[in-house]
Amino acid sequence: MYNLLKGKTGIISGALDKNSIAWKVAEKAHAEGAKFVLTNAPIAMRMGEINALAEATGSQIVPADATSVEELTNLFTQSQEILGGKIDFVLHSIGMSVNIRKKIPYTELNYDYFNKGIDVSAMSLHKMLSVAKKLDAINEWGSVVALTYMAAQRTYPFYTDMADIKAMLESIARSFGYHYGLEKKVRINTVSQSPTKTTAGTGIKGFGDFYDFANAIAPLGNADAESCADYCITLFSDLTRMVTMQNLFHDGGYSSTGVSDDVMHRLGVENNS
Ligand SMILES: NC(=O)c1ccc[n+]([C@@H]2O[C@H](COP(=O)([O-])OP(=O)(O)OC[C@H]3O[C@@H](n4cnc5c(N)ncnc54)[C@H](O)[C@@H]3O)[C@@H](O)[C@H]2O)c1
């Protein structure tokens, strides 16, 4: 451990169970000396697993539906009370698409579900940032990280509406990053993570095959949730204080690789040439 977050405070959303990326971020942030509040949608709390994480990291839990400005206002207000002042970092680790859950093809999307997905998974970042800025709840040089996926840049058919939603999420990070950076020196970045075996990840049709495909392309293999958490910690730390408004790939080199020898071999290309 490096004490990278010693003296820092934050809010970590999205820890549903021990597979969640946010769960690993919370464990690492604790190990690096941070104090933080855990949050999730009230409905996710009922599963109760988050209590174990709160106990292990000495954290309090403040439930908030990330689509509710009122509940987010309560989250940032209460967090400052609990943590004794302004906070230094926020993790947005929230994603949900009813269209994906119901396996509705992209060309036949249900627009009520699409709107819901946008609200939960992208607009929630804007709402969090807007609430935080209004309350002046984040310290100068504070850092906000939201998790995203490369379908924002390239087409992955099974990712359906989440592709468009992640593009919006990344855009909000840039747009808000400008204003928040200029006025309060708060940094906002997105981390574009490899396919990861979590509740949200494995809910996607064909996830298992796709996971193997990405793993066969990336020279380092797929990045797991734990290494994603390590990367998030560096972004919360002062070592990355001039990094903002970026979409940062954390994917073992996948996004820069056209094709790998492994995939060519599996396609039997060597035999044909
Ligand atoms: N798993 C992957 O393959 C993968 C890849 C790239 C990016 N991501 C992103 O990482 C983030 C975290 O997902 P994960 O893979 O850890 O899965 P996860 O299912 O463990 O986490 C998703 C979280 O979103 C929360 N959530 C849903 N609706 C909410 C609401 N209205 N208000 C507040 N919270 C709400 C859920 O309760 C859950 O804790 C998501 O943004 C996801 O899109 C995941």
The ligand as an SDF file (V2000), in Angstrom:
LIG
                    3D

 44 48  0  0  0  0  0  0  0  0999 V2000
  -19.0340   -5.2750  -16.0440 N   0  0  0  0  0  0  0  0  0  0  0  0
  -18.5590   -4.8390  -17.2020 C   0  0  0  0  0  0  0  0  0  0  0  0
  -18.2760   -5.6140  -18.1220 O   0  0  0  0  0  0  0  0  0  0  0  0
  -18.3200   -3.3610  -17.3690 C   0  0  0  0  0  0  0  0  0  0  0  0
  -17.4540   -2.9220  -18.4010 C   0  0  0  0  0  0  0  0  0  0  0  0
  -17.2600   -1.5570  -18.5770 C   0  0  0  0  0  0  0  0  0  0  0  0
  -17.9370   -0.6560  -17.7420 C   0  0  0  0  0  0  0  0  0  0  0  0
  -18.7770   -1.1090  -16.7510 N   0  0  0  0  0  0  0  0  0  0  0  0
  -19.5030   -0.1370  -15.9210 C   0  0  0  0  0  0  0  0  0  0  0  0
  -19.0970   -0.2290  -14.5850 O   0  0  0  0  0  0  0  0  0  0  0  0
  -20.1270    0.3180  -13.7660 C   0  0  0  0  0  0  0  0  0  0  0  0
  -20.3770   -0.6050  -12.5850 C   0  0  0  0  0  0  0  0  0  0  0  0
  -20.9560   -1.8160  -13.0120 O   0  0  0  0  0  0  0  0  0  0  0  0
  -20.4910   -3.2520  -12.5070 P   0  0  0  0  0  0  0  0  0  0  0  0
  -19.9810   -4.0010  -13.6770 O   0  0  0  0  0  0  0  0  0  0  0  0
  -19.6240   -3.1280  -11.2990 O   0  0  0  0  0  0  0  0  0  0  0  0
  -21.8890   -3.9430  -12.1350 O   0  0  0  0  0  0  0  0  0  0  0  0
  -22.8170   -3.9030  -10.8380 P   0  0  0  0  0  0  0  0  0  0  0  0
  -24.1050   -4.4950  -11.2900 O   0  0  0  0  0  0  0  0  0  0  0  0
  -22.1290   -4.5310   -9.7050 O   0  0  0  0  0  0  0  0  0  0  0  0
  -23.0110   -2.3350  -10.5370 O   0  0  0  0  0  0  0  0  0  0  0  0
  -24.0040   -1.5240  -11.1110 C   0  0  0  0  0  0  0  0  0  0  0  0
  -24.5550   -0.6950   -9.9670 C   0  0  0  0  0  0  0  0  0  0  0  0
  -25.4900    0.3130  -10.4200 O   0  0  0  0  0  0  0  0  0  0  0  0
  -26.4020    0.4790   -9.3480 C   0  0  0  0  0  0  0  0  0  0  0  0
  -27.6040    1.1920   -9.7620 N   0  0  0  0  0  0  0  0  0  0  0  0
  -28.5330    0.7960  -10.6880 C   0  0  0  0  0  0  0  0  0  0  0  0
  -29.5410    1.6960  -10.7330 N   0  0  0  0  0  0  0  0  0  0  0  0
  -29.2440    2.6810   -9.8430 C   0  0  0  0  0  0  0  0  0  0  0  0
  -29.8920    3.8800   -9.4520 C   0  0  0  0  0  0  0  0  0  0  0  0
  -31.0590    4.2560   -9.9770 N   0  0  0  0  0  0  0  0  0  0  0  0
  -29.3070    4.6570   -8.4950 N   0  0  0  0  0  0  0  0  0  0  0  0
  -28.1320    4.2970   -7.9370 C   0  0  0  0  0  0  0  0  0  0  0  0
  -27.4610    3.1650   -8.2810 N   0  0  0  0  0  0  0  0  0  0  0  0
  -28.0110    2.3620   -9.2140 C   0  0  0  0  0  0  0  0  0  0  0  0
  -26.7040   -0.9730   -8.9590 C   0  0  0  0  0  0  0  0  0  0  0  0
  -27.3910   -1.0880   -7.7310 O   0  0  0  0  0  0  0  0  0  0  0  0
  -25.3080   -1.5470   -8.9240 C   0  0  0  0  0  0  0  0  0  0  0  0
  -24.7150   -1.3880   -7.6560 O   0  0  0  0  0  0  0  0  0  0  0  0
  -21.3420    0.5420  -14.6910 C   0  0  0  0  0  0  0  0  0  0  0  0
  -21.3730    1.9020  -15.0930 O   0  0  0  0  0  0  0  0  0  0  0  0
  -21.0050   -0.3430  -15.8630 C   0  0  0  0  0  0  0  0  0  0  0  0
  -21.6560    0.0590  -17.0640 O   0  0  0  0  0  0  0  0  0  0  0  0
  -18.9650   -2.4530  -16.5590 C   0  0  0  0  0  0  0  0  0  0  0  0
  1  2  1  0
  2  3  2  0
  2  4  1  0
  4  5  1  0
  4 44  2  0
  5  6  2  0
  6  7  1  0
  7  8  2  0
  8  9  1  0
  8 44  1  0
  9 10  1  0
  9 42  1  0
 10 11  1  0
 11 12  1  0
 11 40  1  0
 12 13  1  0
 13 14  1  0
 14 15  2  0
 14 16  1  0
 14 17  1  0
 17 18  1  0
 18 19  2  0
 18 20  1  0
 18 21  1  0
 21 22  1  0
 22 23  1  0
 23 24  1  0
 23 38  1  0
 24 25  1  0
 25 26  1  0
 25 36  1  0
 26 27  1  0
 26 35  1  0
 27 28  2  0
 28 29  1  0
 29 30  1  0
 29 35  2  0
 30 31  1  0
 30 32  2  0
 32 33  1  0
 33 34  2  0
 34 35  1  0
 36 37  1  0
 36 38  1  0
 38 39  1  0
 40 41  1  0
 40 42  1  0
 42 43  1  0
M  CHG  2   8   1  16  -1
M  END
$$$$
